Amino acid sequence: MPDPTLGAKKPVTATIKISWLLYDIMNETFLRGRTIQNKENHKEVASMFASEDEENREKILRSVKRAFAEVQTELGEYLNENGTTTDNSHYDGSHDLILNLTMPSNFNEAATTGVGEAVHAYLANSAIADWYMVTNKADAEQYYTLANKNMELIRQTVSKRSRPTRPTD
């Protein structure tokens, strides 16, 4: 009798905790600013630090929403979502970002963590790059480059497949 799970698609869920994403964005901008601070650039460095202040948070969350939409577009063939409407409303960060993917039956489940980590890194680096376009243009391109590498890693991780197993009969 054939195995009923053979050829069945695999559900994969990647949850991006917004609190950790925002923390990583704020921490990265703090650490970067601290490394370049000297006696003459206190004000410029202070503006580099992303914070939870309303105007800062709104800018960062807009960037996160845009970057998440880019990830969804990239992973469109695997998305398990319904919906044909969208809007340009503000994402307020009140809920985590969730990717519900339907992967092929031979998807290597060991890559699941890699998918979530790559998406997290892409969102963080994209938001930092956007933030630095306003506050620290000298470093913005570096973070766009990192985000592009993260997107490539997303593509690689969702493309991981398991080797077939030899029949035992």
C-alpha positions in Angstrom: 0.0 0.0 0.0 1.4 3.4 -0.9 2.4 5.8 1.8 -0.4 8.5 2.0 2.1 11.2 3.0 4.3 10.6 0.0 4.3 13.7 -2.2 2.4 15.7 0.4 3.3 19.4 0.6 5.0 20.5 3.8 3.7 23.5 5.8 6.4 25.8 7.0 5.7 28.8 9.2 8.2 31.5 9.8 7.2 33.9 12.6 9.2 37.2 12.8 8.8 38.5 16.3 8.5 42.3 15.8 9.9 43.0 19.3 13.1 41.2 18.5 13.3 42.7 15.0 13.0 46.2 16.4 15.6 45.4 19.1 18.1 44.2 16.5 17.6 47.3 14.4 18.0 49.6 17.4 21.0 47.7 18.8 22.8 47.6 15.4 22.4 51.4 14.9 23.6 52.0 18.5 26.6 49.8 18.1 27.5 51.3 14.7 27.2 54.8 16.0 29.3 54.0 19.0 32.1 52.7 16.9 32.4 55.9 14.8 31.8 58.4 17.6 34.5 60.9 18.3 34.8 64.3 20.0 33.4 66.2 17.0 30.4 64.1 15.8 28.2 63.6 18.9 25.1 65.2 17.3 25.4 63.2 14.0 26.0 60.0 15.8 23.0 60.6 18.1 20.8 60.9 15.1 22.0 57.6 13.8 20.5 55.7 16.7 17.1 54.2 15.9 14.7 54.4 18.8 11.1 53.7 19.9 10.2 57.4 19.6 7.0 57.7 17.6 8.5 59.4 14.5 11.5 57.0 14.5 9.3 53.9 15.0 6.9 54.9 12.2 9.8 55.3 9.7 11.3 51.9 10.7 8.0 50.1 10.6 7.2 51.5 7.1 10.6 50.1 6.0 9.8 46.7 7.7 6.4 46.6 5.9 8.0 47.3 2.6 10.8 44.7 3.1 8.3 42.1 4.2 6.2 42.7 1.1 9.4 42.1 -0.9 10.0 38.8 0.9 6.4 37.8 0.2 6.8 38.6 -3.5 10.1 36.6 -3.7 8.5 33.6 -2.0 5.2 33.9 -3.8 5.2 30.4 -5.3 5.4 29.0 -1.7 3.0 31.3 0.1 -0.1 29.8 1.5 -2.2 32.9 1.8 -5.4 34.2 0.4 -6.1 37.7 -0.4 -6.3 40.0 -3.4 -6.4 43.3 -1.6 -3.8 45.5 0.0 -3.4 49.1 1.1 -0.7 51.5 1.9 -1.8 51.9 5.5 0.7 52.2 8.3 1.9 48.9 10.0 1.9 49.7 13.7 3.9 46.7 14.9 1.1 45.4 17.1 1.4 41.9 15.6 4.3 39.7 14.5 5.0 39.0 10.8 4.1 35.5 9.7 5.0 33.7 6.6 2.9 30.6 5.9 4.7 28.6 3.3 3.7 25.4 1.5 6.9 23.7 0.5 7.4 20.7 -1.8 7.4 17.3 -0.2 11.2 17.0 -0.6 11.9 20.3 1.2 14.8 19.8 3.6 13.2 20.6 7.0 16.6 21.3 8.4 16.6 24.6 6.4 13.4 25.8 8.2 15.4 27.8 10.8 17.5 29.2 8.1 14.5 30.6 6.3 13.3 32.5 9.5 16.8 33.8 10.3 17.4 35.0 6.7 14.0 36.7 6.6 14.8 38.4 9.9 18.2 39.6 8.7 16.7 40.8 5.5 14.1 42.9 7.3 16.6 44.3 9.7 19.2 45.2 7.2 16.6 46.7 4.8 15.2 48.9 7.6 18.6 50.0 8.8 19.6 50.9 5.2 16.4 53.0 4.8 17.1 54.6 8.2 20.7 55.4 7.2 19.5 57.0 4.0 18.1 59.7 6.2 20.6 59.7 9.1 23.9 58.3 7.9 24.2 58.1 4.1 27.8 56.9 4.3 26.8 53.5 5.7 23.4 53.0 3.9 24.8 51.3 0.9 26.6 48.7 3.1 23.3 47.7 4.6 21.5 47.5 1.3 24.3 45.2 0.2 23.8 43.1 3.3 20.1 43.0 2.7 20.7 41.8 -0.9 22.9 39.0 0.4 20.2 38.1 2.9 17.6 37.9 0.0 19.9 35.5 -1.8 20.2 33.4 1.3 16.4 33.3 1.5 16.3 32.0 -2.0 18.9 29.4 -1.2 17.2 28.2 2.0 13.8 27.7 0.4 15.5 25.7 -2.4 17.0 23.1 -0.1 15.8 19.6 -0.9 16.2 16.3 0.8 17.8 13.4 -0.9 15.5 10.6 -1.9 15.5 7.5 0.3 16.1 4.1 -1.1 13.0 1.8 -1.0 13.3 -1.0 1.6 11.1 -3.5 -0.3 
